[in-house]
Amino acid sequence: MKQILPTFLLVILIMLARAQAPAGYYNNAAGKTGTALQQALHDIIHNNTNVSYATLWTSFQSTDKRSDGKVWDMYSDIPGGTPPYEFTFGANQCGNYNGEGDCYNREHSWPKSWFGGEVAPMYTDLFHLVPTDGYVNNMRSNYGFGDVGTASWTSLNGSKLGNCIDPGYTGVVFEPNDGYKGDFARNYFYMSTRYYNEDSGWPGSEMVTGSQFKPWAKAMLLIWAQQDPVSQKELDRNNAVYAIQHNRNPFIDHPEYANAIWGTNTGILDEPAQVALQVYPNPVSGSCNVVLPPEFNPQNNVFTVYSSAGVPVYAPFTVTGDRATINMESLPAGFYQLRLSLNSYSTVYKARIIKK
């Protein structure tokens, strides 16, 4: 028994460390889509334990610790690369700062002014609260997230502040490092669902009305989530937050829920007889590839690329087998829509392309 017990406990600890959602956790969401799914998920996750603002410093040590024990700051880290600086828990806690790398603080990635300030439980909900560089946090202010055209300021890890180039909004936005765009998108999906129909009186912002996304923001977040899939970091963080506040982020456990609630993950409007095309790479700097539908006929089709203003633009393409290659090198940065019509079919195929 003296030899078996430690082994048994070790197995239990390993199982707990790898634990995901409890069996049956999402049963009440099965088979639902749209607002019915959003309501069902809200009912599953809304009874979370409210933590205090002061304890967030300690919570971060389990929710946002890198494998080397340092603070996992998405405003300074470079996935797959070397970050410009690192923070140590406790020792580098803000405090005052004069520039990047001075200290880390408690960032409301969904700014608190959007839900009315220091109001529970939003004010301390760990699913949108993350440790970030204090100076970068201050530069971000309460601007929404978005894709930046011309940057007025760029952080050391490539995060940017500048004018938005997402169709439907031209104001100032903050664009995080590409490797964390999906993380922030899924944080926002959580907030929109956790506080669904609990947002009476929320001031909102240029991104949201109450807790619900404006059309341009919804399309952009769905694209971010598609381009930056769920990482092991997010899986581990979901489990760590669950251990503290006893609810989960459904969009980490089930990334497909976002598309089931808010539409296609290419940003295409859900209309009759429309099908999304797969495009890669996307964003694109030169040429991108399009996976063609089985019924594609090289002699009987119309390929058109439109600007965000709905104006057709010149983008030459070639077809090889079941792929088309579109050359977008000469086009300016921005959003474009690809439209493929097959003369013998009523279906219209579309895709949204981001040109870097």
Helices and strands as residue ranges (DSSP letters): H 4-17, G 27-29, H 34-45, H 56-63, E 104-108, G 112-114, G 122-124, E 129-133, H 134-140, E 148-154, E 160-164, E 172-175, G 178-180, H 181-194, E 208-209, E 212-213, H 215-227, H 232-245, H 250-253, H 256-262, E 274-276, E 278-280, E 287-291, E 301-307, E 312-313, E 317-320, E 323-327, E 334-342, E 348-355
